[in-house]
Amino acid sequence: MVRGVFRPILPTLSTTISQGEGINDRGDVVSLYTDAAGNHGFELTARGVLTTIDKPPAAGSTTAAFGINNSGTVVGFQQTQSGWPLGSHS
């Protein structure tokens, strides 16, 4: 049986939704969270350091991170408010 530690993912105090999508062997987690400004990708390291990923910053857009490898490379996407994808990023 594997025993772990439950850690809530709450990137900001105004976060309304957060979830984990990807995790690497170090325990770094990536995904997205939602607040009043919109949807943002994030990386939360096993040490508790949070980095918001909004690349490139665009009002009304969605950024999401879906995977992280053991080297720390993050993969995800950004989509405009009108639904047009701006492309993948890593």
C-alpha positions in Angstrom: 0.0 0.0 0.0 1.3 3.4 -1.0 0.8 6.1 1.6 0.9 9.7 0.6 0.1 13.2 1.9 -3.0 15.0 0.8 -2.3 18.5 -0.3 -5.0 20.8 -1.4 -4.4 22.6 -4.7 -5.4 26.2 -4.0 -3.2 28.5 -6.1 -4.8 31.8 -5.0 -7.3 32.8 -2.3 -9.8 33.8 -5.0 -9.6 30.4 -6.8 -13.0 28.9 -7.5 -11.9 25.7 -9.2 -8.5 23.9 -9.3 -7.5 20.4 -10.3 -4.4 18.4 -11.0 -3.8 17.0 -14.5 -0.1 15.9 -14.5 2.5 14.9 -12.0 6.1 13.8 -12.3 8.3 11.5 -10.2 9.4 14.5 -8.0 5.8 15.3 -7.1 5.5 18.5 -9.2 1.9 19.0 -10.3 0.5 20.9 -13.3 -3.0 21.8 -14.4 -5.3 24.8 -14.4 -7.2 26.9 -11.9 -10.1 29.4 -12.3 -10.5 32.7 -10.6 -12.4 35.9 -11.4 -9.9 36.8 -14.1 -10.3 33.5 -16.0 -8.5 30.2 -16.4 -4.7 29.9 -15.8 -2.2 27.1 -16.1 0.0 26.4 -13.1 2.9 24.4 -11.8 3.0 23.5 -8.1 6.4 22.0 -7.1 6.8 19.3 -4.5 8.4 22.1 -2.4 5.2 24.2 -2.5 6.4 26.8 -5.0 3.6 27.9 -7.3 4.1 29.3 -10.8 1.1 30.6 -12.8 1.4 29.9 -16.5 -0.3 32.5 -18.8 1.7 32.3 -22.0 1.3 34.7 -23.8 -0.9 36.8 -21.6 -4.2 37.5 -23.3 -7.4 38.8 -21.7 -10.2 36.4 -21.8 -8.1 33.4 -22.8 -7.6 30.0 -21.2 -4.2 28.6 -20.4 -3.9 25.0 -19.2 -1.0 22.7 -18.4 -1.6 19.0 -18.8 1.8 17.2 -18.4 5.2 17.6 -16.8 8.2 15.3 -17.3 11.0 14.5 -14.9 13.1 17.3 -16.4 10.4 19.8 -15.5 9.2 20.5 -19.1 5.5 21.4 -19.1 3.2 20.9 -22.0 -0.2 22.5 -22.4 -2.3 24.9 -24.5 -3.9 28.3 -24.7 -7.2 29.1 -26.2 -8.8 32.5 -26.9 -12.2 33.6 -25.5 -13.7 33.1 -29.0 -12.6 29.4 -28.9 -9.6 29.7 -31.3 -6.6 27.8 -30.1 -3.4 29.8 -30.0 -1.3 26.6 -30.0 0.5 24.2 -27.8 3.4 25.2 -25.6 6.1 23.6 -23.7 
